[in-house]
Amino acid sequence: MHDELHADLLDAFQRVYQANHFVLGKEVEAFEKDFAAFCGSRYAIGVANGLDALHVSLKTLGVGQGDEVIVPSNTFIATVLAVSQAGAIPVFAEPDPQTYNLTTDGIDRVKSSRTKAVIPVHLYGQSCVMKPMMTWANDHDVFVIEDNAQAQGATSNGGSTGSFGHMNATSFYPAKNIGALGDGGAIVCNDEELYTRGSVLRNYGSPEKYVHDVQGMNSRLDELQAAFLRVKLRKLPEWNEERQRIAGIYREGLSDLPDVVLPHVNPQVTHVYHCFVIQVPDRDRLRKYLQERGIGTLIHYPIPPHLQKAYAGLGWKKGDFPIAESLSEHLMSLPVYPGMTDRDISYVVENISDFFRS
Ligand SMILES: *Cc1c(COP(=O)(O)O)cnc(C)c1O
């Protein structure tokens, strides 16, 4: 992915090196503008990583001790950790078994009088259906924080992910659809007051140097990473289209295998295929078969958050979230990345077909 950007990335490095200013400067400001515009939103706040983007968002909205925050039962652990770090209680909602995403009905089922926020995750690159969720949230006085770490550039009814919630979090971990050359993250929002509060919180609670209005944290995006991200953001639409094209070839090649459940995309949204996830009955044997033929696959995620040791204290047990548990047993992610050759895609398709035919 970086080969064609080599010269531009080195230029970006030179620019920051020469400016000799490494934290919160012109590059971060420029990237924040670009990224907010990319999401169709007014403000962005560069932070250190995606987990902090979620955590700072929760703190900015005043979510803390005693509050409940609804999260999907099938998400990456960071979504849940952000809630605990804010001092709030994660409450799991089961996803739609077809799209793997939270729905308004799913959220409504686990809502209580203590629900303060919900974090819909646009899992694997497919946007959740956001409009009804926002209506529900506003009716119930609940904040929405989109976890957009996997779906930068996806849409719901034409609106970009990261533009619907009260505050929205994303990650620029190198493996995401747009990744830094290190860690990075951002919050996106439309409200000026929330923007100001969030900006202050990420920088020691400091509206001006050595003045501290709140007990903030240190979670800033580096100038260097911002400079790299400015270069990479220009390529993101093209990269997402390439992921979609690869997904199309997989779909066509795998469509006549009755044992393979392909990703289901809700017609109201788009999918940018951070992962191309299939469900198969004999998952571990297929993974081993492919591994032996030089094809790496991954499981997103093998252990649902409620069964992680880190959350044993919440008292959940096997059987409590059957959809998340079943997904963790049957899902696997096929290789998908910009620059993947047609030959490699066909090789994956042929080997999966051979496995089921033999
Ligand atoms: C990657 C990811 C995060 C966390 O991002 P980091 O930058 O690694 O902290 C949060 N949520 C989801 C869904 C992710 O995939």
Ligand as a Chemical Component Dictionary entry (heavy atoms), coordinates in Angstrom:
data_LIG
# 
_chem_comp.id                   LIG 
_chem_comp.type                 NON-POLYMER 
_chem_comp.pdbx_formal_charge   0 
_chem_comp.three_letter_code    LIG 
# 
loop_
_chem_comp_atom.comp_id 
_chem_comp_atom.atom_id 
_chem_comp_atom.alt_atom_id 
_chem_comp_atom.type_symbol 
_chem_comp_atom.charge 
_chem_comp_atom.model_Cartn_x 
_chem_comp_atom.model_Cartn_y 
_chem_comp_atom.model_Cartn_z 
_chem_comp_atom.pdbx_ordinal 
LIG C1 C1 C 0 -9.077  -1.202 16.327 1  
LIG C2 C2 C 0 -10.343 -1.007 17.050 2  
LIG C3 C3 C 0 -10.452 -0.181 18.186 3  
LIG C4 C4 C 0 -9.276  0.404  18.908 4  
LIG O1 O1 O 0 -8.345  1.081  18.174 5  
LIG P1 P1 P 0 -6.840  1.242  18.704 6  
LIG O2 O2 O 0 -6.296  2.331  17.851 7  
LIG O3 O3 O 0 -6.153  -0.060 18.524 8  
LIG O4 O4 O 0 -6.902  1.642  20.141 9  
LIG C5 C5 C 0 -11.703 0.041  18.726 10 
LIG N1 N1 N 0 -12.797 -0.548 18.220 11 
LIG C6 C6 C 0 -12.732 -1.370 17.157 12 
LIG C7 C7 C 0 -13.999 -1.967 16.641 13 
LIG C8 C8 C 0 -11.510 -1.642 16.545 14 
LIG O5 O5 O 0 -11.476 -2.488 15.502 15 
# 
loop_
_chem_comp_bond.comp_id 
_chem_comp_bond.atom_id_1 
_chem_comp_bond.atom_id_2 
_chem_comp_bond.value_order 
_chem_comp_bond.pdbx_ordinal 
LIG C1 C2 SING 1  
LIG C2 C3 SING 2  
LIG C2 C8 DOUB 3  
LIG C3 C4 SING 4  
LIG C3 C5 DOUB 5  
LIG C4 O1 SING 6  
LIG O1 P1 SING 7  
LIG P1 O2 DOUB 8  
LIG P1 O3 SING 9  
LIG P1 O4 SING 10 
LIG C5 N1 SING 11 
LIG N1 C6 DOUB 12 
LIG C6 C7 SING 13 
LIG C6 C8 SING 14 
LIG C8 O5 SING 15 
# 
